[in-house]
Amino acid sequence: MYFETQENGNRGRLSTEFLPMTHTNWPNDIQMVNATKVDEGLYGSAAFSGRGLHHFAKRSFDIVAAGSALLVLSPLLLIICLLVMMDGGPAVFGHKRVGRNGRSFHCLKFRSMVPNSAEVLAKLLAEDPEAARIWATTRKLQNDPRVTRIGKFLRGTSLDELPQLLNVVRGEMSLVGPRPVVQEELDQHYGVAAASYMAVRPGITGLWQISGRSDTTYVERVQLDCRYVREFSFWGDMRILLKTVPAVLFGRGAY
């Protein structure tokens, strides 16, 4: 299999014999040529094609909807801040994530874990092989000892992600897109599919959220990210937003 790339209006070919296929040297508009159905299902196309009106509508909707939601929800945000801070830790934290075109940003969340969460996780993974296996496969733990009581409620209702509305207004995220990941996840789980992930802004919700979230495997999550990029349209985003409501209300795969 070989790959084509569009660069400065000239089409060229990348041979796997000469160029190692890592996420760092893949341009954002790669098209797979002669790919098998398995390849297409796993990696999709990294091209975020030129549906200009759809892109404009998407960004305009992001700004208006996220800005309005911040104003309307400000009393709720204040209450959550006070509840989270009752254990003495900060209310909001920013975790470094990989964004569009590989640029890093701080993804905001209400803190749902104990302040020393890194130490708690390291101790658990060292002492519990089954937990270590699940973490390596899904990067999630159903009975995570790091999660606080209020944090469990916030996660189950997805209220912990409300601060990401600020990320959307700032242009670091979108309302709909792949869930933001850390560099380690991109390196270990995405491989060549990282090009598709980095072609768009990460989203607060997306195909993963309406497809089972933590009940899916990481391979399925990568496939869903690639599918979103391949099939993107503004109206597709609207459908995902509508389907997010029941997914959040019933807490499917949320932990």
ABEGO torsion letter per residue (X at the ends): XBBBBBBGGBBBBBBAAABBBBAAABBAABBBBGBBAAAAAAAEBABBBBBAAAAAAAAAAAAAAAAAAAAAAAAAAAAAAAAAAAAGBBABBBBBBBBBGGBBBBBBBBBABBAAAAAAAAAAAAABAAAAAAAAAAGBBABBAABBAAAAAAAAAGAAAAAAAAAAAAGABBABEBBBBBAAAAAAAAEAAAAAAAABBBBABBAAAAAGEAABBAAAAAAAAAAAAAABBAAAAAAAAAAAAAAAAAGBGBX
